[in-house]
Amino acid sequence: MTDPKPLRVAVLYGGKSSERDVSLASGKQVMQSLDPVRYRVTGYDLRDDLPRLVAEAPFIEVALIILHGRYGEDGTVQGLLELLGVPYQGSGVLGSALAMNKRLTKFMYRQAGLPVARDWTVSRGRTFSTEDLIVDLGFPLVIKPNQEGSSFGVTIVRDKGQLGEGLKKAFQLDEEVLVEEYLAGREITCGVLGNSELQALPLVEIIPSEQYDFFDYEAKYQEGASREICPAPVSPEVTRKAQEYGLRAHQVLGLRGYSRTDMIARGEDIFLLETNTIPGMTPTSLLPRAARAAGMDFGGLLDRLIELALEK
């Protein structure tokens, strides 16, 4: 009996978003970790290799999208792969686009009764009352671009004098900006795996070093800048509630395959921040860390994501 032929896998990485460097590192790690006996792997940096991907699509059996931010996590690449007839891991066009848009994500959370921070949406070129915003939300405030990842353009504003600079920084990246009340608490995250049958993974607590106001880009990716503890040392009630919220967020946004929802825990209360449809994918990233705590090593997680992609 002969062994089955290796599955032809395309790893899409790089791209042209602000998170390109993270995607390059993740994509290379994924390609190195896929079992060469089971898979024949070809990498495509979508900044440069898009024409080659289209030309070679008839020979690709499944794609792993390891792109973060715009032009990868927002439904654009998913739509391209749909047109090319290539199965891929994770959520489809609509779910990806919804989760990338923080304003629409929070609308969907609220519709489902999931707790979130109070916020204002500010659009470029539209006037608004700074005084009314401050009276409504108070200080500190969190300012963030509506459609960016990895905390790009995010500022914590502690007084009126910092507000203009925080808005300017966010508007450099997006036409719409969210201004939210600041929620002090413990940052936790819940990963979810599955299509029709969902599994909530163990929680991870993220503790940035003291020099960071929050889990920003440097705190995320600079070695030693943060501690990630899994399973998170929180109460059974917080664990149960956060996993329930992670599952509900995944469902209300219409996601598939996997996701990771970030939250703030204040005592027994939990508030949702956002849901990531293509979480970081190195062995030490948050979702792979949670999968490992559930008994699934990095290679096994990649195998599972490919299985879920082919279920479609």
N, C-alpha and C positions, 0 to 999 in steps of 0.2 A: 504494500500500500504506500503510495507516494504522499509526501507532505503537501498540504495545500499551498498554492502560490501565495507569496506575500501580498498583502493588501496594499494597493497604491495610494499613499497618503500625501496630500499637499499640506505643508505648513505655511500659512500666510502670516507674515510678520513685518515689522518695520513700519512701512507706511509713511504718512506725512503729517501726523498729528503732533501736538505738543508732547505726547508721550512716546515718541518714536524710540528714544534710547531704551526705555523700559521694555518696549515691545521687541527690540532687537535682542536684548539679553534673554527675555523669556522665550522667544522663538528658537534661539540657538540651544537653550537648555532643553526645550521640548524635543528638538530633533536628535539631540544626543541621548535622550532618555527613552525614545521609542525602540522597542525590541526589533533589531534588524532581521531576526528570523521571521517575525510575524508581519513586518511592514517594509515596504520599499518607499523611502521618504524622499520627497523633493521640496526644497524650500523656495519660497517666492517672497522677496521683499517688494511689497506692493507700491513703494515709491518708484521703483525701476522696472519691475518684472510683470506689470499688469498685462502687456501684450502677450508675453510668453504664457501667462496663466490662461488667457482666453484661448490661445492656440492649442494648448495642451490639455484643456478641459475634458475632451472626450476620453482621455486615458487616465483621468483621476477618479478614484472610487470613493474617496471621502476627503474632506478638507477639515483641518483644524485651524480656526481663526484665532491667532494669538496677536491680535491688534487691539490697542487700547485707545479710547477717546474717539474723536471724529474720524470719519472715513474708515471705520472698522468696527466700532462698538455701537454705532448709531443706526444700523439697518442698511447702510449703503452697500457694503460688501455682501451682506446677506442677500440683498436683492440681486446683485450680480450673479451670485452662485445659484440662486433660484433660476435665473434666465439660462445659465449654463447647464442646469440639470445636475449640479454637483451637491451631494449631501454634505452637511456640515454640522459641527457640534453647536449646541446652545440654541438661543432664541432666534425667532424669525424676524422679519422686517418690522412688524408693528411693535412687538414686545421690546425689541432692541431700541427702536426710536423713542418709545415711551420712557424707558428707563434712563435713557441718555438725557432726557429733558427733565430737569429737576422740578420745574414748576408743574408740569403735567404729572410727574410721578407723585408729587405731594397731593395734587387733586385726586388722583386715584386712591392714594392712601386714605385721605379723608373720607372719600365715598365709601370705603370699606370699614370705616370706624377705627382706623389705626392712628395712634397719637403722633403728632408732629409738632415742631416748633412753629410759633406764629411768625408770619412773614409778610413782607411787601415785595411785589415785583416792580422793578423800575426799568423802563425802556429808554434806550438812547434817543435823545431829542424830545422826549416828553417831560414836561415840567411836573413837579410834585412838591408838596410842602415838607421841607426838612423838619420843621417844628412838629407837624402832625405825626410824622414817622417816629420821631424821638419820643413824643408823648405816648404813642401807642406801644412801641416796642421797648423803650428804655435802653440803657447801656448795661453791659457790653452788647455789641451787635456783631453778627457774622455776615460778611459780604462775600458773595461767590458768583462767578459766571454761571448762567443757566445751563450751559452745555459744555462743561469741561470735566476732566477727571484728574486723579492724583493730586487734588487740592491746588491745582494751578489757579492763580488769580484770587485765592481766598485770603481774606484779611479779617482779623478780630479787631474791631474798633471799640475803644474804651471811652472816648469822649468826642464831642462835636467837632473838635479840631482835626480829628483823623478821618472824618467821614468822607470828605471830598477826595482825599488821596485813595481811600479804599475803593470808592466807586470808580475813579479813574483807572485804577489797576485792573478791576474786573471788566470794565468796558473796553479795554484793549484786547480782550479775548472774545467778547460776545456782545450782541445787540441787546440782550436782556440780562438783568442782574437780579438775584435774590438777595434781599436784606432780611435777615432772620434774628429773632431774639437768641441770645447766647444761652445755651443749656450747659451748665456745669454738671459734671458727673463722670462716670466711668465709661470709656468707649469700648463697646463690645461689638462683635460681628458674628453673624450666623450664616453658614454656608448651607446650600440646599442642592441635592442631587436627584435627578430623575425626570421622567416625562409624565406618564400618567400616574405612576406610583412614586411619591416623593419621600425623601429621607432628609431630615434635618441633622446636620453634622454637629459635633461638639462646638460650643462657643469658644471664641478666642477673645481675650482681653488685651487691649493695646495700651501700653504705658509709655508715652514719649519721655525722653530725658528732660530734666528740669529746664534746660535752655530753650525748649520749644513750647510755644503757646498752645499748640495743638499738633495733630498728626499730619504735618504738612509734607511737601514733596521730599525735603531733605530728611525729615524724621522717618519717612516711609522707606527710603532707599539707601541711606548712608548706614553702613555697617556699624552696629552698636548704638545707633541714635535712639532706638526704642526697644522696649521689651514686649514680646508677645507671649502670653501665657495661655496654654491650651491643655486641658479644659479650663475655661475661665473660673477663677475662684469666687464664684457668686453663689447665692442661695439657690436651693432647688426650685423655689418659686420663680426667681428671676430667670433661671435656666429654662424652665418650662414655658414661661411667657415669651421670652425672646425667641425660642425655637418656633413657637406658634406664630409669632409675628413674622419671622423669616419665611415660613411656609405660606402664610396669607399674602405677604408682599409678592412672592413669586407667582402666586396664582392670580392675584388681582391685576398684575401687569401682563399676564398672558405669556409667561416665560416657559422655556423648555430647557432640558439638559442640566443646567446648573445655574446658580446665582449666588451672590453674597450680599447680604443686607447689613449695613452699618447702623448702629444705634447708640444712644446715650442712656445709661441706667442711672437714675437718681433714687437711691433707696430701692423700693419695690416698683417704682414707676419707670417705664421705658418709653423712649421717643425714637422714632425712625428718622434717619438722616437721608439715606439713599440706597438704591439697589444697583449692584454691578452685575452686568450680564456676561462680561469676560474678565473675571478676576485675574489678578497677577498669577502667573504660572511658572514660577521657579519652585524647586523643592521646599524653600523656606518661606514662600508666600503664604498669605493667611489661609486661603482655602485648601491648598495642599497640606498645610500644617494640621488643619482640622480633619481632613481626610485621613491623615496618618494616625491621628488620635482615635479615629474610628476603625483602624486596622487596615487601611489601604495605603500602600506606598505610592510614590510618585508615578512609577511606571504603571501600577495597577489603576491609578486614577485616570491616566491617559487612555488605557484600555477601555475603561468604563465610559469615558466621554465618547470614544469612537463607537462603542456599542450603542449608546443613546442616539448618536447621529444617524446610525444606520437603521434604527427603529422607525425613523420618519418615513 
